[in-house]
């Protein structure tokens, strides 16, 4: 199903679902919880966040599992700070980063602890912090055991926000345990112990060096300007190009979601423009995948075979884009159906990317020398 990621419409259900993870809605979780619902229960009271608190969490994406991160929240000033001290989100950078949500919008701050390298830009104007009662739009689905940040299985109440957005809260305390969002549950947070306490307003201050817009090619450029990892003898060529493709597919997902809203509003021109933008994203992703096939060892490996399937799916999606552009000129309903079909194809693409990441990583030799900065 097409993920609703239209941040400018303010349709967000969690801090990741409608603010942060606009460009991440097409990533794929590599560690999914498979436990079953076991205990039917009446609908419990929906927990609400404290007005101020912080909590550690482990972030899982296609490129890493349970990476230490931290969430800071101060609803008294409508602000949230999410810290990724090891590596930023896929498609943005391999450098450490902070994501800052304030009334003005969402800022991406790279290398926040290194003033000589720090950069900052406003990624999503007007997309700020989520309210403490964000679960009000989620539906209760039962009791389920899921893992927290420490690998402990916790009985929880399960909440479904639709379109892949799911949340789990401790059955007894109501504390956050796990969160998933995006296509197929694309990003997974596993929470640690939260701390309800005043949060200093200073950590939510927008840095003076922030600029009002982010570069349109941020997802691609930032990846290759950071210190690359050596994989299979190629400087960041294998996983780096896969990540760049992931960023482009993410941008395509954004444009497709925007196109649906424009089609519903019968803004044919804007709908068509959004679909064309998605076509450009898919073409760029195709180029990145082609580069990745070569960098990952060429045809014959399982890694490369996965990537070739992704390339085939990209071709199919491009064909659906062409159909949608033609149809959108004549029929609103058919336009919406075609655009949603593109979104469904994107889901297949990111599933292929997940397989490629797994196979490429398993076939990569260990790093034998420190990474060296290199521009691609």
Secondary structure, DSSP 8 states (H G I E B T S, - for coil): ------GGGT--SSTTTTTGGGTTTT---SS-------B-----------SEEEEEEEEE-SS-SSEEEEEEEEGGGTEEEEEESS---TTT-SS-EEEEEETTEEEEEESTT-TTT-EEEEEEET-----TTGGGG-EEEEEEEEE-TTS-EEEEEEEEEETTEEEEEETTT--EEEEEESTTS-EEEEEEEEE-----GGGG---TT-BSS--TTHHHHHHHHS---EETTEESHHHHHHHHHHHHHHHHHHHHHHHHHHHHTT-HHHHHHHHHHHHHHHHHHHHHHHHHHHHTT-TTSHHHHHHHHHHHHHHHHHHHHHHHHHHTTT-HHHHHHHHHHHHHHHHHHHHHHHHHHHHHHHTS----S-------
